[in-house]
């Protein structure tokens, strides 16, 4: 192998590692998202999927937040902010199932 080929392989490996770290970070970030009030433009632009978590991600985030809170790793303000954001995104996604009921009942307590 030439020196250029070795350099290319090293650069490809570094690029793959960066991509894996980014994807892992993205997966973690969808679990916690502080509350921000979404405006009309946020919810009516063409690319809503880049701003709002999927229903599966919302369910996963709900379970994550509740476990974290039950372990004492977050206070009431943390829980309130997380649940408000999950509720807001569920509303934008028009979620009207058992998960939505559980989410609203839990937040009401």
Secondary structure, DSSP 8 states (H G I E B T S, - for coil): --HHHHHHHHHHHHHHHHHHHHHHHHHHHTT--------HHHHHSS-GGGTS--HHHHHHHHHHHHHHHHTTSS-HHHHHHHHHHHHHHHHHTT--SHHHHHHHHHHH-
